[in-house]
């Protein structure tokens, strides 16, 4: 790909055009609705790629792949950055190729699910017990604001005076997973799973997520299969299981 319109789009978005070329480009965007629509499509596609492939190497690999595919379909044309041309009809084929490649990359991503795709712990609301309300408030606030380091500290403090509180154990374990302290977290989850507590199945689901984050897919699959149909997270577990199988 040597001189196709979306190179000009990329140069504009990257700030690589000189003042004269930039002015001419912006003028064409204002006077040519079709060209402007094509630019908006490219800009949104570029933003999508950046959001899903924040790692520089992944983003560069994607762009090189797109360039290679485009090379296979389109011939070189004379280049001129200072003169913006009316968009050619074949540009929409380029857009179609880009969408197909994005679909391919997304398919690859979803075929290997990651922890962040499923780790939605929502917000918690803790029951006030005795004179612990200040620590409880701090634990709840820290957890809900994703400040898991402080949350783990507060839940540990709460458990010192109430060691059998399974709710505190559960959220401390989640905080430990977020802090990559898997051994302690998994021990807490396993302990909760052995109780008749209402948190039993929730702990099973969270243990599966812990294994997923550790990239232990085999263990994750086995744990997911143990979640019963009446569990709150059964559908999510089946969705993850389907992606892992």
ABEGO torsion letter per residue (X at the ends): XABBAAAAAAAAAAGABBAAAAAAAAAAAAABAAAAAAAAAAAAAAAAAAAABABAAAAAAAAAAAAAAAAAABBBBBBBAABBBBBBAAAAAAAAAAAAAAAAAAAAAAABBBAAAABBAEBBBBBBBEAAAAAAAAAAAAAAAGBAAAAAAAAAAAAAABAABAAAAAAAAAAAAAAGBAAAAAAAAAAAAABABAAAAAAAAAAAAAAAAAGBAAAAAAAAAABBAABAAAAAAAAAAAAAX
